[in-house]
């Protein structure tokens, strides 16, 4: 007859619950993996399956789930997984911000005043967001997310302090890099549209009778679309920079 004590059951439960919540954290925040098209039951099932595979390879976690410290350890594991997914989401957001800046200069964001239900993103931002997600999938980004989470168990065993790992992420330098990437993508468009707006200003001064507000939108949108069509083949380098930053951030 096999007899198991309460302490043994809690230890066995914690050995599987801690990896489960860390892996579930990434399925909550990572791009593609956390998309609403992926059912919640599928995310939980995959997280549980990965936890069952990973848990026997990990050292025993000193976490008592019957005590408040044990639930704090569970929250810490979920925070680690969430942070790994958030790094990838933040890097992809740099491309989205660049598209928002380009669309704002082209005048596409003005449509939000007439149709607020269409969403906050303009057409250029949605296009670049789709391209960045496609590049993320092309470099096996979802798989890299899962691999990074599994590798994090070797760097941060379950139920350990998070201070060293959070300091290693360097959120300030990461934010500066994201701003640099967004400006790199948006700067050529903003420079061209600045000259277009200067030309429209000169025309408005020369011929005040012209309704510059009516002709300004077609001109700026047309110039922006032409530059966007010419620059799409050149988007490879910014996306390579994005992938490099992503892989560097996930190396931890």
Steps between C-alpha positions, in 0.01 A plus 500: 500500500638836395464773759573865420514771760360848454850647480592259219186587304566874537863452390387300196238760416746788528751318278249513214308818580800734505620408146139498382435859603827624351418339165139619520630855552661499159181371339329801656730775373711380204401599144316233300491264801263730689282588201128462556483254210687251720236358739564535871463126551771435243740739679434335836534150354830578323636671812406199711659259252825701493501519880464122524799459267719763668418443868694171547817670369487787750640511854251463781334834574492612861149647483220414740173561316310481826676819618476857363864482387411209274236702317745788470737256331220402259439868421874548443509211252206648307679837502814349345302342215303819450822707487656275233193538279480871571856551369399363159174695499682825587753453219223440247320806636790716374395423142139578587602836648698578183194424288287721722745790454508449122121483477467811713727697264310368198168606650354148530451535874249776431250230399473400865314822572224402256492126581619438858372141485762412237769480769793707610750369244514652153549305179880538490534389861288193432704418190834524681356310795397217267845499336677493836283209617576319175872554557455379858342178374764465225781486758303242704425760763230300684735204528778728624265632766434151632869406481598817686248419772634146537859630507406750767458212746876439480573868573223554755391180674141496624423688824817713496558873536425710193717805569806389301300394196287814491817711522650306211207594273605871515160653412650849447741387227228282346264798479771716343568230241129475415480877448808485277350222289170686459675822398720309252192372320294820513768765438517479115121529475485788745779687314327465162160602636662797673622629162155434350336703776755779448416503131129517580571790735680687222209434263255628761698824529528545124137417421286572806183437302580128483337279764828353620321294762303319227797427274751439780365161604511341151853632445642382833322164485611446139861591577499274804355207305758542223785503750347203683482300176863587419630426850324171573779298331748691721320403821718190530775675693271649771331163543841334529584751772171410669578127485853559632371703796240234569754216502740703714227579752391136518857378553477639858 
